[in-house]
Amino acid sequence: MNGVWLLPLSWLLLVVGVLLFFGRDLRAIWREPVLRHPVMIIESDDWGAGPVAAQAVALQELADLLTRHRDMAGRHPVMTLALVLAVPDGAAIERDGHYHRRLLDDPLFESVRKAIARGRAAGVFALQLHGLEHYWPGGLMAVTDPAVQAWLREPSPAATETLPPHLQSRWVDASVLPSRPLAEDAVAAAVAEEVRLFGRVFGEMPRVAVPPTFVWTAEVEREWARAGVEFVVTPGLRSACRDATGLPNCDSGPFRTGQRGAGVTYIVRGDYFEPERGHRAERALAALHRVSGQGRACLLETHRSNFIGDPAVAADAAKEIDRLFAMSLGQNPALRFLSTEELGCALRRNDPVWVEQRFAPRLHAWLVRMRALRGFWRLSRLTGLAWVLRGLQPLVLSLSARS
């Protein structure tokens, strides 16, 4: 008799071991809010101070494109603009060798500001704080590379996209690698300055922050929270340094959408949509389908470089975004459009219009999310737990449809 029970008991203990090992992650994805509707947001970074004419034209064209589409509630798609508020004043740096900046409220950038305002008035642009600069000024000035020094002294507003990637991080000193942390008082002063300038330029304080290159520290986060920022966009991790190879490192996380941090709430971007890298609308559509089944919002990261460089590349990027919205609405009639801030507010309020309250639909989303847990599903297949979970899904889906 003991031998008869030995095999199933061993299997049960193995399954329990897998569940205990991944218990923290399983609890986290259960606590993560489940959305009642599929949601898609295009999150676009690096706009603001920088090349003038190309940005103004691109923003006007994007606003026109976005207003051509509406969801079932009559809302246009929203593109969030993570805004950079300053670039080097090359002529002034050349004169005295000290760092000077040109701010986004400079008359030079008037056409860019007008294009942003037009999109905001149409309800298709939502503004987010990217940073005063897309680099740490002191660290950049200390770099001896002649190409970087020439970039700092360019007479026209410079495009940060052409800097080495590790130097584009704002919240570390990457003039040497591994990067060095910034002094606490310098961080506090820099956060206060960028938040104050954002309010001066746009007439409202920022509520959403997007860390440049997703390298930032818990200290930066706390200072943002003190300054009134409520939501921080993250890829699911916080990288606090650049390592010896220049790559983001010193990671903490994972973070889940709706999770609270040091006075802020995290919103996770799950995928990229960069047409200049060959991404097609079908790729983004697949991401929407995948995360909607998990009860999550689809936040797609894209950058201004898709829209302001080579005219053929920019035209292709606009065409793919247009295709994406047309295909998404055609295949997902229930698709809804929000800004990241609106999504975050709905999650904080646990708004029943947006956040699922019923047990069966939440259980179904939880089962689907399990398959995306790194390592969990592979071990589940090896142990046979995946077979059990797959068997539960049709039953739970049926209960969800009736609840």
DRENDOGU-700886 format. One record per residue (C-alpha): residue in three letters; chain; z, x, y. Coordinates in steps of 0.05 Angstrom, whole numbers. Layout:
# residues N
  res  chain      c3      c1      c2
  ala      A       Z       X       Y
...
//
This chain:
# residues 403
  res  chain      c3      c1      c2
  met      A       0       0       0
  asn      A      17      57      47
  gly      A     -52      87      35
  val      A     -86      21      52
  trp      A     -55      20     121
  leu      A     -62      94     135
  leu      A    -134      93     160
  pro      A    -128      33     208
  leu      A     -61      59     233
  ser      A     -91     127     247
  trp      A    -149      94     283
  leu      A    -101      51     324
  leu      A     -60     112     344
  leu      A    -124     149     363
  val      A    -146      91     407
  val      A     -77      86     439
  gly      A     -80     160     453
  val      A    -147     153     489
  leu      A    -120      95     530
  leu      A     -57     133     549
  phe      A     -96     196     567
  phe      A    -140     156     615
  gly      A     -85     108     635
  arg      A     -81     129     707
  asp      A    -156     121     717
  leu      A    -157      54     680
  arg      A    -101      27     724
  ala      A    -137      52     787
  ile      A    -202      17     771
  trp      A    -163     -47     755
  arg      A    -128     -45     822
  glu      A    -193     -31     859
  pro      A    -218     -96     891
  val      A    -275    -133     858
  leu      A    -327    -163     904
  arg      A    -352    -234     895
  his      A    -421    -218     923
  pro      A    -469    -159     916
  val      A    -465    -119     981
  met      A    -511     -64    1005
  ile      A    -501     -18    1066
  ile      A    -545      39    1089
  glu      A    -499      94    1115
  ser      A    -538     143    1158
  asp      A    -508     208    1185
  asp      A    -520     259    1240
  trp      A    -546     215    1297
  gly      A    -528     225    1370
  ala      A    -529     290    1407
  gly      A    -589     332    1386
  pro      A    -665     325    1390
  val      A    -678     270    1442
  ala      A    -748     240    1438
  ala      A    -753     239    1362
  gln      A    -685     205    1354
  ala      A    -698     152    1407
  val      A    -765     133    1375
  ala      A    -736     133    1305
  leu      A    -676      90    1324
  gln      A    -721      39    1359
  glu      A    -767      35    1298
  leu      A    -708      28    1250
  ala      A    -678     -28    1291
  asp      A    -744     -66    1290
  leu      A    -750     -55    1215
  leu      A    -680     -79    1200
  thr      A    -687    -143    1241
  arg      A    -745    -164    1196
  his      A    -698    -179    1138
  arg      A    -641    -229    1129
  asp      A    -593    -245    1072
  met      A    -575    -315    1048
  ala      A    -524    -321    1104
  gly      A    -575    -303    1157
  arg      A    -547    -232    1168
  his      A    -593    -173    1181
  pro      A    -583    -109    1141
  val      A    -535     -61    1174
  met      A    -547      13    1181
  thr      A    -484      51    1200
  leu      A    -495     110    1247
  ala      A    -446     168    1238
  leu      A    -449     198    1308
  val      A    -445     270    1331
  leu      A    -421     273    1404
  ala      A    -440     343    1426
  val      A    -487     402    1414
  pro      A    -486     472    1444
  asp      A    -507     482    1516
  gly      A    -552     541    1500
  ala      A    -568     561    1571
  ala      A    -494     563    1591
  ile      A    -476     603    1528
  glu      A    -532     652    1543
  arg      A    -505     662    1614
  asp      A    -433     682    1597
  gly      A    -427     688    1522
  his      A    -374     633    1517
  tyr      A    -381     567    1481
  his      A    -405     508    1523
  arg      A    -427     439    1499
  arg      A    -473     383    1521
  leu      A    -440     316    1510
  leu      A    -474     252    1487
  asp      A    -460     219    1554
  asp      A    -503     271    1589
  pro      A    -563     239    1625
  leu      A    -608     279    1578
  phe      A    -588     233    1520
  glu      A    -598     167    1557
  ser      A    -657     145    1514
  val      A    -617     158    1451
  arg      A    -558     118    1477
  lys      A    -604      60    1498
  ala      A    -636      58    1429
  ile      A    -567      56    1397
  ala      A    -544       1    1444
  arg      A    -607     -40    1428
  gly      A    -593     -36    1353
  arg      A    -520     -54    1364
  ala      A    -539    -115    1405
  ala      A    -586    -137    1349
  gly      A    -530    -130    1298
  val      A    -565     -78    1256
  phe      A    -529     -14    1278
  ala      A    -454      -3    1267
  leu      A    -423      60    1297
  gln      A    -379     110    1261
  leu      A    -347     175    1283
  his      A    -379     237    1251
  gly      A    -349     288    1298
  leu      A    -349     318    1367
  glu      A    -393     372    1336
  his      A    -422     380    1266
  tyr      A    -388     448    1261
  trp      A    -326     483    1285
  pro      A    -346     516    1351
  gly      A    -299     576    1347
  gly      A    -322     592    1277
  leu      A    -395     586    1295
  met      A    -388     631    1355
  ala      A    -355     684    1310
  val      A    -414     687    1262
  thr      A    -454     751    1272
  asp      A    -518     727    1239
  pro      A    -573     734    1292
  ala      A    -605     669    1271
  val      A    -541     631    1283
  gln      A    -530     664    1350
  ala      A    -602     647    1369
  trp      A    -590     575    1348
  leu      A    -529     571    1394
  arg      A    -571     594    1452
  glu      A    -631     549    1443
  pro      A    -650     518    1510
  ser      A    -665     449    1481
  pro      A    -613     409    1443
  ala      A    -606     440    1375
  ala      A    -611     405    1307
  thr      A    -550     421    1264
  glu      A    -590     408    1201
  thr      A    -621     477    1208
  leu      A    -554     513    1205
  pro      A    -530     543    1138
  pro      A    -495     485    1101
  his      A    -426     517    1100
  leu      A    -428     525    1176
  gln      A    -441     451    1185
  ser      A    -369     434    1163
  arg      A    -326     416    1223
  trp      A    -256     418    1196
  val      A    -252     489    1169
  asp      A    -269     557    1197
  ala      A    -327     578    1152
  ser      A    -346     639    1193
  val      A    -320     677    1133
  leu      A    -319     654    1060
  pro      A    -276     628    1029
  ser      A    -264     587    1092
  arg      A    -199     590    1130
  pro      A    -157     529    1150
  leu      A    -152     510    1223
  ala      A     -87     512    1262
  glu      A     -50     446    1264
  asp      A     -49     442    1339
  ala      A    -124     456    1342
  val      A    -137     400    1293
  ala      A     -94     351    1333
  ala      A    -128     369    1398
  ala      A    -198     365    1368
  val      A    -186     296    1338
  ala      A    -157     269    1403
  glu      A    -216     297    1442
  glu      A    -270     268    1396
  val      A    -237     199    1392
  arg      A    -229     197    1467
  leu      A    -301     217    1479
  phe      A    -327     165    1429
  gly      A    -290     111    1467
  arg      A    -317     136    1534
  val      A    -389     136    1510
  phe      A    -390      71    1470
  gly      A    -336      29    1502
  glu      A    -294      21    1440
  met      A    -252      68    1398
  pro      A    -278      89    1329
  arg      A    -249      53    1269
  val      A    -290      89    1216
  ala      A    -295     164    1207
  val      A    -345     202    1164
  pro      A    -324     275    1155
  pro      A    -384     323    1165
  thr      A    -406     351    1097
  phe      A    -346     314    1068
  val      A    -301     374    1080
  trp      A    -236     355    1114
  thr      A    -161     358    1103
  ala      A    -103     310    1097
  glu      A     -79     335    1164
  val      A    -145     313    1197
  glu      A    -137     246    1163
  arg      A     -67     236    1191
  glu      A     -91     254    1261
  trp      A    -148     204    1256
  ala      A     -99     151    1235
  arg      A     -54     166    1295
  ala      A    -115     159    1340
  gly      A    -132      90    1312
  val      A    -184     106    1258
  glu      A    -173      57    1201
  phe      A    -226      75    1149
  val      A    -251     142    1121
  val      A    -316     145    1083
  thr      A    -313     192    1023
  pro      A    -356     208     962
  gly      A    -294     196     921
  leu      A    -262     264     933
  arg      A    -233     302     993
  ser      A    -257     374     995
  ala      A    -209     416    1038
  cys      A    -246     483    1038
  arg      A    -310     521    1027
  asp      A    -305     570     969
  ala      A    -331     641     965
  thr      A    -401     615     949
  gly      A    -400     567    1009
  leu      A    -393     505     966
  pro      A    -342     449     981
  asn      A    -279     460     940
  cys      A    -203     450     941
  asp      A    -214     378     919
  ser      A    -164     322     916
  gly      A    -177     253     888
  pro      A    -210     214     859
  phe      A    -207     160     911
  arg      A    -228      88     901
  thr      A    -254      39     952
  gly      A    -196       1     983
  gln      A    -146      56     965
  arg      A     -96      74    1020
  gly      A     -88     145    1045
  ala      A     -47     175    1101
  gly      A     -53     114    1146
  val      A    -125     101    1129
  thr      A    -164      63    1076
  tyr      A    -218      98    1036
  ile      A    -289      71    1029
  val      A    -330     105     975
  arg      A    -404     121     980
  gly      A    -434     120     911
  asp      A    -506     144     917
  tyr      A    -559     177     960
  phe      A    -624     149     988
  glu      A    -663     206    1018
  pro      A    -738     191    1018
  glu      A    -753     262    1045
  arg      A    -726     286     977
  gly      A    -771     240     939
  his      A    -723     182     931
  arg      A    -760     115     923
  ala      A    -736      45     935
  glu      A    -730      35     860
  arg      A    -676      88     856
  ala      A    -633      52     907
  leu      A    -647     -15     874
  ala      A    -621      13     808
  ala      A    -558      36     843
  leu      A    -548     -33     873
  his      A    -556     -65     805
  arg      A    -507     -16     773
  val      A    -451     -22     823
  ser      A    -458     -97     833
  gly      A    -443    -105     759
  gln      A    -380     -66     772
  gly      A    -359    -112     829
  arg      A    -369     -55     879
  ala      A    -408     -49     944
  cys      A    -471      -6     944
  leu      A    -464      45    1000
  leu      A    -526      89    1004
  glu      A    -522     155    1042
  thr      A    -582     177    1082
  his      A    -592     225    1141
  arg      A    -629     225    1206
  ser      A    -672     283    1181
  asn      A    -711     232    1140
  phe      A    -734     198    1204
  ile      A    -743     252    1258
  gly      A    -782     308    1225
  asp      A    -853     309    1201
  pro      A    -887     243    1223
  ala      A    -915     230    1153
  val      A    -846     240    1122
  ala      A    -813     196    1174
  ala      A    -865     141    1163
  asp      A    -854     145    1088
  ala      A    -778     140    1096
  ala      A    -786      77    1139
  lys      A    -834      47    1089
  glu      A    -785      59    1031
  ile      A    -727      27    1068
  asp      A    -771     -33    1084
  arg      A    -790     -37    1010
  leu      A    -718     -30     989
  phe      A    -695     -90    1029
  ala      A    -754    -133    1009
  met      A    -744    -117     935
  ser      A    -669    -123     938
  leu      A    -671    -192     970
  gly      A    -726    -214     923
  gln      A    -689    -193     860
  asn      A    -618    -208     885
  pro      A    -618    -274     924
  ala      A    -542    -270     930
  leu      A    -544    -202     964
  arg      A    -502    -198    1027
  phe      A    -503    -150    1086
  leu      A    -440    -123    1120
  ser      A    -420     -62    1160
  thr      A    -373     -12    1129
  glu      A    -318     -33    1178
  glu      A    -327    -106    1160
  leu      A    -324     -89    1086
  gly      A    -260     -49    1097
  cys      A    -227    -104    1137
  ala      A    -244    -155    1082
  leu      A    -213    -110    1030
  arg      A    -150     -98    1071
  arg      A    -141    -173    1081
  asn      A    -158    -187    1008
  asp      A    -204    -239    1037
  pro      A    -219    -291     983
  val      A    -288    -302    1013
  trp      A    -307    -231     993
  val      A    -254    -207     943
  glu      A    -250    -238     874
  gln      A    -183    -270     859
  arg      A    -197    -299     791
  phe      A    -173    -262     729
  ala      A    -234    -268     684
  pro      A    -286    -240     733
  arg      A    -239    -183     750
  leu      A    -230    -168     676
  his      A    -305    -168     666
  ala      A    -315    -119     724
  trp      A    -259     -75     696
  leu      A    -294     -71     628
  val      A    -359     -52     662
  arg      A    -325       0     705
  met      A    -296      33     643
  arg      A    -365      55     623
  ala      A    -372      96     687
  leu      A    -306     134     677
  arg      A    -323     206     664
  gly      A    -304     225     593
  phe      A    -273     158     575
  trp      A    -336     124     548
  arg      A    -357     185     508
  leu      A    -289     187     473
  ser      A    -292     111     465
  arg      A    -357     117     428
  leu      A    -330     172     384
  thr      A    -268     132     366
  gly      A    -302      64     359
  leu      A    -264      35     419
  ala      A    -330      25     454
  trp      A    -351     -24     399
  val      A    -289     -65     412
  leu      A    -298     -65     487
  arg      A    -372     -84     480
  gly      A    -351    -142     436
  leu      A    -303    -167     489
  gln      A    -355    -168     545
  pro      A    -395    -230     525
  leu      A    -331    -270     516
  val      A    -303    -248     583
  leu      A    -371    -260     616
  ser      A    -371    -330     589
  leu      A    -301    -342     615
  ser      A    -322    -314     683
  ala      A    -380    -362     688
  arg      A    -334    -421     674
  ser      A    -277    -400     719
//
